[in-house]
């Protein structure tokens, strides 16, 4: 009987160690992924705002500042800025080429 309890104890210790290693590696992987994810969101916000601003500028040039197309593009730009504001608490101004920390 005593010989069977030693392998079970070693097996339990191995499983506990393996579980601890898996938890540690998962937490390290998550910690490494968060800065990349945040950095990606910031640059994605910036690109979306620049694209929305470019679409607005083209709509104004083609159809006029008070056209239906320009009004729709302004709504898109505001919605994009609002999404960035909710995620980052700042928004990108493509004309000034800088981030603003106050609401527009």
Secondary structure as GFF3:
##gff-version 3
##sequence-region A 1 104
A	DSSP	alpha_helix	2	63	.	.	.	ID=ss1
A	DSSP	alpha_helix	68	88	.	.	.	ID=ss2
A	DSSP	beta_strand	91	93	.	.	.	ID=ss3
A	DSSP	beta_strand	98	100	.	.	.	ID=ss4
###
